[in-house]
Amino acid sequence: MTQGFRSRVLVPENALAAAVQMANILGFAERIAIQSIEDFVGTNVEEVAGFSKSGIRTQLRILLEEYNGRIQKAEADHSLQVEIPENL
């Protein structure tokens, strides 16, 4: 812990239990926070959107458009892009 903060380790949801167990075994559990990527991103989208339904849709669309733009620029495999639903 540095100045009251803990490092945050983001892992896929299906690896969360294993990551927590490994942190406990290695003695890092008190010094790091482990959270699923899905939970972290979802919570941040809701917060930025002001927890309103329409705001969440707008912010999610912005996030996905930004992601797709980065894939378009940086990746040879454009199939990594996310299809954005019409209702966003």
C-alpha positions in Angstrom: 0.0 0.0 0.0 1.4 3.4 -1.0 0.0 6.5 0.6 -3.3 4.8 1.4 -3.8 3.3 -2.0 -3.6 -0.3 -3.1 -2.7 -1.5 -6.6 -5.7 -2.9 -8.5 -5.3 -6.1 -10.5 -7.9 -6.5 -13.2 -8.6 -10.0 -14.4 -11.3 -11.7 -16.5 -14.4 -12.8 -14.5 -13.6 -16.4 -15.1 -10.1 -16.0 -13.5 -11.2 -14.0 -10.5 -11.3 -16.8 -8.0 -7.9 -18.1 -9.1 -6.4 -14.7 -8.9 -7.7 -14.1 -5.4 -6.4 -17.5 -4.3 -3.0 -16.9 -5.8 -2.8 -13.5 -4.1 -3.6 -15.2 -0.7 -1.0 -18.0 -1.3 1.7 -15.5 -2.3 0.9 -13.1 0.6 -0.3 -10.2 -1.6 -4.0 -10.2 -0.6 -3.6 -7.3 1.8 -1.6 -5.2 -0.6 -3.6 -5.5 -3.8 -7.2 -5.3 -4.8 -8.4 -7.9 -7.3 -11.4 -7.1 -9.4 -13.0 -8.5 -12.6 -12.5 -6.4 -15.7 -16.2 -6.7 -16.5 -17.2 -5.3 -13.1 -14.6 -2.5 -13.2 -15.6 -1.3 -16.7 -19.3 -1.6 -16.0 -19.1 0.3 -12.7 -17.1 3.1 -14.4 -19.5 3.4 -17.3 -22.4 3.7 -14.9 -20.5 6.3 -12.8 -19.5 8.4 -15.8 -23.1 8.2 -17.0 -24.5 9.5 -13.8 -26.3 6.2 -13.2 -29.1 7.1 -15.6 -30.4 4.6 -18.1 -30.0 6.9 -21.1 -26.6 8.1 -19.9 -25.4 4.5 -19.6 -26.4 3.8 -23.2 -24.7 6.9 -24.4 -21.5 6.2 -22.5 -21.4 2.6 -23.6 -21.8 3.6 -27.2 -18.9 6.1 -26.8 -16.7 3.4 -25.2 -17.5 0.9 -28.0 -16.9 3.5 -30.7 -13.6 4.4 -29.2 -12.6 0.7 -28.9 -13.6 0.1 -32.5 -11.7 3.1 -33.7 -8.5 1.9 -31.9 -9.0 -1.6 -33.5 -9.4 0.0 -36.9 -6.1 1.9 -36.5 -3.9 -0.6 -34.7 -5.0 -4.1 -35.6 -4.7 -6.0 -38.8 -7.7 -8.2 -37.7 -10.7 -5.9 -37.8 -13.0 -8.7 -36.8 -12.0 -7.8 -33.2 -14.4 -4.9 -33.5 -17.6 -5.0 -31.6 -20.9 -4.7 -33.4 -22.8 -1.9 -31.8 -26.5 -2.5 -31.3 -28.9 0.0 -32.8 -30.5 0.7 -29.3 -27.3 2.3 -28.0 
